[in-house]
Amino acid sequence: MTLETWLGFFLACWIISLSPGAGAIASMSAGLQYGFWRGYWNALGLQLALALQIAVVAAGLGAVLATSPLAFSLIKWFGVAYLVYLGYRQWQAPPSAMAADEQRASGRPLALVLRGMLVNLSNPKAIVFILAVLPQFINPQAPLLKQYLLIAATMISVDLIVMAGYTGLAARLLGALRSPRQQRVLNRTFGGLFVAAAGLLATVHRTAG
C-alpha cells in the first residue's frame, strides 16, 4: 500500500468512525453510566469485533455473508433485538445519586467489552460495508496479510480515538447532572437512540449481487 493510498484510507476511517451509529450510541451510553475510564471498556469491545470483521472479510467469508440471505437476516434480527434490549435497559435505568465515584465503580469491564463486541458483531451491514470498501485500498499484487494488518491497525486506532471522544463527552455530562429528573431524561434519550438504531438496522436489506 502506497503512502497516498494509506492517506486516503486514513481519511475514510475518520469519516466512517465519526458517523453516528450504534457504536457511538453504545460508547456515549457507557460513558454516561460509568464514567470515562470504566465506560471505555465498551470501546475496546467494539474494536475486538471490528478486528474480527476485518479478519472475516480477509478470509473471504464476508462474501458468503453478503450473498446469504439467511445468514444476513439472522445476524440482522439478532442485532435489532439486542439494540432494543439495550434501549429498554437504558430507559429503565433508575436515577442514582450523582456521585461520580460511585458511578465509575459500577459496571464490570468484561461485561462492557462483551456488550461492545455484540453491538458491532450483530450488524451484518458492517461486514458488507467493509467488504465493499477495503478492496478499493488493497493492491492484489502485493502481500495481502501485511496490507490487511495495516488496514486493521489504522481502522482500530482511529475508532479508538473517536470512541474515546464519544465516551468522554458523555462522561462530562455525568459530572454535570445532579437531579434525578435530569438523569432520567438523559437515560430515556439514550434508550430512545438505541431503539432508533434498531429501527434503522431493521430497514437494512442485503444488497443483491
N, C-alpha and C positions, 0 to 999 in steps of 0.2 A: 504494500500500500504506500503510495507516494504521499509526501507531506501535504500536497494540495488536496488530495482525496481525503486524507485524515482530517484536515481542517474543515472540509465540507461536512464530513460526518460529525465532527465535534459540534459544529453549529446546529446540525439537525438534532443532535442529542439534547441540546438546551431547549430547543423549540418543543420537542416531544415531552421532555420532563416538566416543563413549565405549564404545559396544557393541563387544565384542571381535569381530574379523573378520580376514579375510585381510590387510587393510591394516595393522591393528595388529600382526599377527604379522610382516609384512614390515618394519615400522618397527623393532620390537624386534630382529629378526634383523640388520638393518643396523647398529643401534647397538651390538649385541654384537660384530659382526665388525670394524667400522671406527671405533668411537667416535662421539660426537655430531655433530661438525661434518661429517665425511665421510659418516656414515650418513644425515644429514638430507637429502641429495640424493634419497634414496628417497622421502621425504615430498613433495618438490617434484614428482616424477613422479606420485605419487598425485593431486596437485591438478590437474596438467595433464589427467589422464584425467577427473577429476571435472568440470572445466570443459567438456571435450568432450562428456561425457554430458549435461550440462545443455543444451548447445547443440543436441544431437541431439533432446532432448525438446522444446525451444523451437521447433525447426524442424518438429516434427510427425513426425519419423522414429521416435521412440520408440514411437509407436502401431503402426508397421509391425512393429518387432521384437517387440512384445508379442503381436501376433497371428500371427506367422510361426513355426510350429513348427520349420522347417528352420534359419532364422537363429538362433533361440534355442538350438537344440541344438548347432549348430556352435560358437557362442561359448562355450556352457557346457562342452563337452567339451574345447575348447582350454584353457579356464581350469583344468579338472580336471588335464589333462596338465601344464600349466605349474606348478601348485602342487605336484604330485607331484615334478616335476623340481627345484623349489626345495628341497623336503624332502629329496630324495636328496643334493643338493649340500651342504645344511647337515649332514645326518647324516654324510657322508663327510669333512667339513672336518677337517683334522688339527689337533691342539693346536699352539699356537705359543708361543714364549717370550713371556710376557705383558709385553712392553714396550709400553706403551700407545702410544708414539710410532710404533712400527713398525706397529702395527695401524691407526692413524689414517692412516698414509701410503699404505696399500694401498686398492684399490678406486677405479675411475675414476668421476668424477662423472656423466659421460654414461651409463655403463653402469647406474649406480644409478637415474638418472632413468628410463631405459628400463624397468628392472625394475619400478619403482613404477607406471609407466603400464600395463604389461602386466598387473600384478596387478589393477588396477581395471578396465581395459578388457575383461578376459576374464571378467567377471562380469555376465552378462546380467540377473541379478536386480536389479543396481544400477540399471540404466536403467528396468526395470519399476517398481522401488520409487520412483524419482524421479518417474516418470510418474504414479504413484498419489498421491504426497504433494504435489508442487508445486501442482497445480491448486487445492488447498484454500486456498492463500495468495495466489492470483492473482485480481485484480479484472479481469474481462474487459472492463469499461467503461473502464478506464484504459490508457494506453500500455503495451504488453506488454514492449517492449525494456527500458525503464527498470526494470520490475519484475524481469525475469529477470537483469539485471545486478546489481541489489541482492541478489537471492537467491544468485547465484553468488558475489558478494563475501562474503556472510555465511557461506555453507557452507564456502568455501575458507579464510577466516580462522579459523573455529572449528576446522576439521580440522587446519590447520597447527599450532595451539596444542596440540591433543590429541596429534597425532603427534610433536610435539616432546617431550611428556611421555613417551610410549612409548619414543622413541628415547633420550632422556636416562636413563630408568630402566635400560634395557639397557646403556647406556654406563657407568653406575655399576658394574654387575656386571662389566664388562670390567676395571675397575681393581681389583676385589676378588678376581678369580680369579687364582690363582697356579699351581696344579698342573695338569699335563696331564689328569689324571683329572677334575678339576672342569670343565675346558673341554670335554672330550669329553662329559660328562654333559649339559652345557647345550646343546652343539651338537645332540646327539641329541634333547633335549627339544624344541628349536625345529624340528628336522626332523620330528618326530612331529606337531607342531602344524600344520605346513604340510600334511602328508598328511591330518590330521583335517579341516582346512579344505577340502581337495579332496574328501573324503568327503561333507562337508555340501553342497558345491556340486553333487555328483553326484546328490543326492537332490532337488534343486530341480526343480520342474516348472512349465511355462508355465501361468499362470492362464487358465482358459478365459474367453473373453469375446467 
